[in-house]
Amino acid sequence: MRWMVSLLPAYPSGYPLVKASSHKVRSADGAEILVRWYEKAESAPGSAVVYAHGGGMIAGSVDLYDSAVAGYVQATGVPFLSVDYRLAPDAATGTGPVEDVFAALTWLGDQAPELRVDPRRVAVMGDSAGGGLAAGVAILARDRGVPLARQALLYPMLDDRTLTPDPLLTPYVAWSWDDNWTGWHALLGAAFGTDDVPPQVAPARVATVEGLAPAYVEVGELDIFRAEAVTYAQRLADADIPTELHLHSGAIHEYDRLAPASRLARRAMEDRMRVISSL
């Protein structure tokens, strides 16, 4: 019943200029994945964004991010394709979720003429676990010869080896090291803690970042993902990949969703809208 309801057209409340339609795409292993296309009636042909929601690899959905995605679309006029990738451990493990998001990117390329999208102006974007999946899709796009204009990584979950608590951060964390263990263990199964983890699943493990898409990376100072996000951004910059990094002082994980009216969240949203609008 939940699957049937999710296939109904969505009309996000509070964003009357945005219309949405649901579609199915087929992932690498043949599974059918729900994607939802958001656009403004007056959107001009051109760029688009594929979005992967957060949730630690084990939670979240397109429906839960309906208003967030619609807000980006209404503010920028850039259409979004939101991906209901399968969650670990019951629906998918290993490369399943990242392949789901990559399948959405491929579908968007195939549908580009009908959707009035230039495949060379498509970005991938995500927050938390979705940020890690966006980075993984950027790796797959490079390796498979698929054009990608940008990767926008919001406090991304990049490294399965981030498991050791930092006592200075402990009082502030919204996503803990125990949470991280749970999410990565659910996704990786028997590969957890070994050298068999594919780099598209944990992008911090990728051997080289050469040739990856330009990046926007954003993370909070009080986030356990701080070090891995900053290190990844530095690797990209060292490879002469255009990279914009924002390390927000005093910010915890998912600060924008927890306090959307805060000055910090508003400033971060302005930066994101600028990047999206520039595609």
C-alpha positions in Angstrom: 0.0 0.0 0.0 2.8 2.4 0.9 4.4 1.8 -2.5 1.1 2.5 -4.3 0.6 5.7 -2.5 4.1 6.9 -3.2 3.4 6.5 -6.9 0.6 9.1 -6.8 1.4 12.6 -8.2 2.8 14.9 -5.5 1.9 18.6 -5.2 4.0 20.0 -2.5 2.1 22.2 -0.1 3.6 25.7 0.3 5.1 25.6 -3.2 2.3 26.3 -5.6 4.6 27.0 -8.5 6.1 23.6 -8.4 4.6 20.5 -10.0 5.8 17.0 -9.5 5.4 13.7 -11.2 6.5 10.2 -10.2 8.2 7.6 -12.4 10.0 4.3 -12.2 13.6 3.6 -13.2 15.4 0.3 -13.3 18.6 -0.1 -11.3 21.6 -2.2 -12.3 20.2 -5.4 -10.7 16.8 -5.0 -12.3 15.0 -3.5 -9.3 12.4 -0.8 -10.0 13.1 2.5 -8.2 10.7 5.4 -7.6 12.0 8.8 -8.8 10.0 12.1 -8.6 10.5 14.9 -11.0 9.9 18.5 -9.8 9.7 21.5 -12.0 8.3 25.0 -12.2 5.8 25.8 -14.9 7.9 28.5 -16.3 11.3 26.7 -16.0 13.5 27.3 -19.0 15.2 24.4 -20.8 18.6 23.6 -19.5 20.0 22.3 -16.2 18.8 19.8 -13.7 19.8 18.2 -10.4 19.5 14.5 -9.3 19.0 14.5 -5.5 19.7 11.8 -2.9 18.1 12.2 0.5 19.8 11.7 3.9 19.1 9.0 6.5 22.3 7.2 7.3 21.7 4.6 4.5 18.9 3.1 6.6 16.1 5.7 6.6 14.6 8.6 4.7 12.5 8.8 1.5 11.4 11.0 -1.3 8.2 11.8 0.5 10.1 13.0 3.6 12.1 15.3 1.4 9.2 16.5 -0.7 9.1 20.1 0.7 12.9 20.4 0.8 13.3 19.5 -2.8 10.3 21.6 -3.9 11.8 24.5 -2.1 15.0 24.3 -4.1 13.0 24.2 -7.3 10.8 27.1 -6.5 13.7 29.3 -5.4 16.0 28.5 -8.4 13.7 27.4 -11.2 16.1 24.4 -11.8 14.2 21.1 -11.9 15.1 18.3 -9.6 14.9 14.5 -9.8 14.6 13.0 -6.3 15.5 9.4 -5.9 13.8 6.9 -3.6 16.9 4.6 -3.5 16.6 1.3 -1.6 17.6 1.3 2.0 19.9 -1.0 3.9 19.9 -3.7 5.1 16.5 -5.1 4.0 16.1 -3.6 0.6 19.7 -3.2 -0.6 23.3 -3.5 0.5 26.7 -2.8 -0.9 26.5 -1.0 -4.2 22.7 -1.2 -4.4 21.9 2.4 -3.2 24.6 4.2 -5.3 23.6 2.2 -8.4 19.9 3.3 -7.8 21.0 6.9 -7.8 23.2 6.4 -10.8 20.2 4.7 -12.6 18.2 7.9 -12.0 21.0 10.0 -13.5 21.1 7.7 -16.6 17.3 7.8 -16.9 17.4 11.6 -16.8 19.9 11.6 -19.6 17.7 9.3 -21.6 14.7 11.5 -21.0 16.6 14.7 -21.6 14.9 15.8 -24.8 11.4 15.2 -23.4 12.2 17.0 -20.1 14.0 19.8 -21.9 17.3 19.1 -20.1 20.9 19.5 -21.4 22.7 16.3 -20.2 25.9 18.4 -19.9 24.3 20.6 -17.3 23.1 18.0 -14.8 24.4 17.9 -11.3 24.1 15.3 -8.5 23.4 16.5 -5.0 22.6 15.0 -1.6 22.8 15.5 2.2 24.4 13.2 4.8 24.1 9.6 3.4 22.7 11.2 0.2 25.8 13.3 0.0 28.0 10.2 0.1 25.8 8.6 -2.6 26.2 11.8 -4.7 29.9 11.5 -4.4 29.8 7.9 -5.3 27.6 8.6 -8.4 30.2 11.2 -9.4 32.9 8.4 -9.3 30.6 6.1 -11.4 29.9 8.9 -13.8 33.6 9.5 -14.4 34.4 5.8 -14.7 31.5 5.1 -17.1 31.9 8.2 -19.2 28.6 9.9 -18.2 28.8 13.7 -18.2 28.3 15.4 -14.9 28.4 19.2 -14.4 28.8 19.3 -10.6 28.6 17.3 -7.4 27.0 19.1 -4.4 27.8 17.3 -1.1 26.1 18.5 2.0 27.7 17.2 5.2 28.4 14.0 3.3 28.8 10.5 4.7 32.0 9.4 2.8 34.1 7.1 5.0 33.1 3.9 6.7 36.2 4.1 8.9 34.9 7.1 10.9 34.2 5.1 14.0 36.4 6.5 16.8 34.7 9.0 19.1 36.2 12.5 19.5 35.7 13.5 23.2 35.7 17.2 22.2 32.8 16.6 19.7 30.8 14.1 21.8 28.6 16.6 23.6 27.4 18.2 20.4 27.0 15.4 17.8 23.5 14.9 16.3 24.7 11.8 14.4 27.0 9.8 16.6 29.8 7.3 15.9 27.4 4.5 17.1 24.9 5.7 14.6 27.6 5.7 11.9 28.6 2.1 12.8 24.9 1.1 12.5 24.5 2.7 9.1 27.7 1.5 7.5 27.3 -2.0 9.0 23.8 -2.3 7.6 25.0 -1.2 4.1 28.3 -3.2 3.9 27.5 -6.4 5.7 30.4 -8.8 5.6 32.6 -6.2 3.8 32.4 -3.9 6.9 35.8 -3.3 8.3 37.7 -4.9 5.4 39.5 -3.7 2.4 36.7 -5.0 0.1 34.6 -1.9 0.4 34.0 -0.4 -3.1 35.1 3.2 -3.5 31.8 4.2 -5.0 30.1 3.1 -1.8 32.6 4.9 0.5 34.1 7.6 -1.7 36.9 8.5 0.8 38.5 5.2 -0.3 38.7 6.1 -4.0 42.3 5.7 -5.3 42.3 8.9 -7.3 39.9 11.8 -7.7 41.3 12.9 -11.0 38.6 13.6 -13.5 35.8 14.0 -11.0 33.1 16.7 -11.5 33.6 20.1 -9.9 32.4 20.1 -6.3 30.5 22.1 -3.7 31.1 20.7 -0.2 29.5 21.9 3.0 29.9 20.6 6.6 29.5 21.8 10.2 32.4 22.2 12.6 30.6 20.0 15.2 29.8 17.1 12.8 31.6 13.8 12.9 31.8 14.0 9.1 33.9 17.2 9.3 37.3 15.6 8.8 36.3 13.3 6.0 34.4 16.1 4.2 37.3 18.5 4.5 39.9 15.9 3.5 37.8 14.9 0.4 37.5 18.6 -0.6 41.2 19.0 -0.2 41.9 16.0 -2.4 39.7 17.4 -5.1 41.3 20.8 -4.9 44.8 19.3 -5.0 43.8 17.6 -8.2 42.9 21.0 -9.7 39.2 20.2 -9.6 37.2 23.4 -9.0 36.0 23.0 -5.4 34.1 25.2 -3.1 34.3 24.2 0.6 32.2 25.7 3.5 33.1 24.7 7.0 30.4 26.2 9.2 31.6 27.3 12.6 29.5 26.0 15.5 27.2 23.9 13.2 26.1 20.4 14.0 25.0 17.7 11.6 21.8 18.6 9.6 21.9 22.1 11.1 19.8 23.5 8.3 16.9 21.0 8.8 17.0 21.4 12.6 17.1 25.2 12.6 16.0 26.3 9.1 15.3 29.9 10.3 18.7 30.4 11.8 21.1 32.9 10.2 23.6 30.1 9.4 20.9 28.0 7.6 19.8 31.0 5.6 23.3 31.7 4.6 24.0 28.1 3.6 20.8 28.1 1.6 21.9 31.2 -0.3 25.1 29.5 -1.2 23.3 26.3 -2.4 20.9 28.3 -4.5 23.7 30.2 -6.1 25.5 27.0 -7.0 22.3 25.4 -8.3 21.4 28.5 -10.3 24.8 28.6 -11.9 24.5 25.2 -13.6 
